[in-house]
Amino acid sequence: MPIRKTDSGWYWGGKGPFPTKSKAQAVARAAYANGYKDQGNTMKFSVERTGPDPIMQFVMCLLNSVTGTHILHLASQSYSQHKALEAFYTEIGDHVDDFVEAFQGKYGLLTDYTSGFEPPTDPLDYLNYLKDEVATLRDTEGFPQDSELQNITDEIAQLIDSTIYKLRFLK
C-alpha cells in the first residue's frame, strides 16, 4: 500500500494518521514482517512470490534519494552539510545504476517504476531513514542474495554510513 501525506498526517493505506513519514513506514514494515500480503503487486523476476516488490522499493527509494539529497544540498546553510550531501547525491545514482543493470542482466528488466516522492526536510533524519530502509529491504524475502548484488548493496550502505558520519560530526 502507498504511503501518503494529508493535512492530518501520514497514512499507510487506510492506517493512520501518523505524525511522521518514518512512523508510517515503520508500521508498513511491521505489517509486511508479520505476513501482510499486498495482493496487487507481484515481483517481476519471480512468479512464485507475491507481496511488495523489495527490488522496486529499494530502487525507487534510492532513486528518490538523489533528488531528496540534492534538494537538501541546495537548501543547506552549512558548508560541511552542503558538501556531504553533494558527495552523496553525485555517487548514489551510479550505485543504483550498477545495481539495476546487474539485477536486470541476471533476472530481466524492471518495469514498474512509480514514485510517491516526498521531499525530505532534515538531512540526518533522512540519511538515517535511508540506512534503515536499505537494511530492512535487503533482509526482506525476495531480495536477491547473489554476492555481486549484495556487494553493490554494501557499497550503498557504506556511502550512507559515511554521509551520516559527515553530517553528524563534521561541522
N, C-alpha and C positions, 0 to 999 in steps of 0.2 A: 504494500500500500504506500502511496506517496506521503511525504511529509510536507506540510504546507503551513504558511503563516496567515493568520487572520488578525483582526483587530483585538480579539480576545486572547490570543496566544498561539502557540504552535500545536498542530494536530498531526497525529499519525493515523491516517484513515479517519475513522469516526471517534478515535480515542483522543481525549484532551479536554480542555486546553492545558498545555504545559507551559511553564514560564520561559523555557529556553528551547532552542532547536536541539541542543545536545541531550536534553531530558527526553524529548520526543524520540530521538534516535535511540537512546538507551532503552526506552520502552519497546521500540520495534525490535532491537537486537534480542531483548529478553524474550519477546513473543516467539521469534524465529528459533531461538535456542531451546524453547520449550515445546517445539513441534508445530508452531503455526505454519500453515502452508498457504501461500498466495496462489490460488488456482489459475489465475490468469496469466502467469508468466512461466515459461519453461526455458531451460537452458539450451542454447543453440548447439553446443558441442556434445551433449549427451541426452538422447531422447528418453533415457530411463529416469532421469532426475527431473523433479518438478519443484517448484518453490522459487524464491527470489534468486536471481542470477548473480552470484557473488562476483563473477568476472565483470559484468556490466556495471555493477555497483562500484567495484574497485576502480575501473577505468573512468567512469563518469565523475567519481569523487575526485580523482587526481587531475583529470582534465579541467574540472571546475576550479581546482586549487591554483591552476596557472592564472586564471582570471582573478580569483579572490585575492591571492597574494599580490598580484600586480596592482589591484585597487588599493590594498593596504599600503603598499610601497609608495604609491603616488600621494596618499593622504598623510603619510608619516611626517612628523615634525622632528623626529630623531634621526640623525645621520646614521648611527650604527644600525638602527632598526630598518631604515631605508635600504641600506646596503645588504643587510642579511636577507631581507625579503626579495631584493633584486636577484641575489645569488640563487635563491630558491626557485623563483618563477622562471629564470633562464635555464635551469638544469632539469626541473621536474618534467617538463614536456618531452625532453629527449628520453628520459627513463620510461615514461608512459608509452612513447612511440616504440621503444625497444621491446617492452613487454607485449604490446598488442601485436607487433609484427611477428615475434617469436610464437606467441599463442596461435595466431592465425596460420602460421606455417605448419604448426602441429595439428590443430583441431579444425581449422576452417574459419571463414570470415565471421566477424562480429557485425551485426547489422542493426541492433536495437538501441541506437544512440538516442537517449532522451535526457532532458535536463530540467531539474527543478531548482536551478541555481538561485541561491540567496546570498548576496554579498556579505562577507564576514565583517565584524566590527572591531574585534580585538585580535591582534596578531598572535600573541602567545596562546590564548584560548583556542584560536583556530588551528595552530600547529599541533597543539595537544589533542584536539579533536581528530586531526588527520592521523596522528600517531595511533590513537585508539582504533580508528576506523580501519587502518591498514592491518593492525594486529588482529582485529576481530574478523575481517573478511578473509585473511589468509588462513585462518583456522576454521573457516566455515566449510561444511561438507560441500563438495563440488569445486572448491578452489584447487587448481592443479598443483600437484606435489612434485612435478618434474623439476629436477635440480636447476636447469637453466632459467626457468620461470621463477623459482624461489630465490635464485641468486639476484635477479633483477629486482625482486621484491625486497631483498636485503639492502640493495643499493638505495632504493626509495626510502626504506626505514632509516637508513644511515643519514640520508640527506635531511629528512625530517628531524632526526635527533640533533644533528649538528646545527640546524637552524634554530631549534629550541634553545640550545646552548647559547648561541649568539644573541638571541632575543632576551634571554634571562640574565646573562652575565656581562655582556659587552655593552656598556652604556656610553 
